[in-house]
Amino acid sequence: SAVKAKLPEMRTRIEEEGDDVLMYANNYRKAEEYSEFLRDKVLKSVGANSQPALNYKDALDNMLNKAEALKQSVDAAVIAYTDFLDNCGELFTGVGPDQEY
């Protein structure tokens, strides 16, 4: 009930400050900085030791872990794509028996 009473305040804070966090964060740290914003600014406003707050923190940690895994995957894909562009810069198209591509 204490958390429910704080929901409008939390929503307002996220709407007012969350966009700035995303706008000004480094591209590679957007998810991490947004998660920190939610945990440090929003979550503390409802009492960080309540069960709903702890559940929310767990969900944030899960989101951060998934964002880190996505970042690592994208980093690996960029490296592979850059290697492809650097080392496989020619495109050869095959032609079928009817001169189709």
C-alpha positions, 0 to 999 in steps of 0.5 A, a space after each residue: 500500500 505504501 508503494 502503491 501510494 508512491 506510484 504516481 510520484 514514481 511515474 512522474 519522476 520517470 517521465 520527467 527525468 528518464 528521457 534526459 538520462 537516455 538522451 545524454 547517456 553514452 550510446 553504449 551505456 544507455 541501458 546501464 545508466 537508465 537502470 541506475 537512474 531507476 534504482 538510485 532515484 526512483 526505487 529509493 523513493 518507495 523504500 528500497 527494502 519493501 518486497 515490491 521494491 526488492 522485486 523491482 530491483 531484481 527485474 532491473 538487475 535482470 534487464 541490465 544483465 540482458 542489456 549487457 549480453 545484447 551489447 556484447 553480441 552487438 560488439 561481436 557483430 560489429 567486429 565481424 561486419 567490419 572484418 567482412 567489409 575490410 576483407 571481402 569487399 568484392 561481390 560476385 553474383 552468379 548467373 543461371 543458365 537463363 542469364 538470371 541472377 
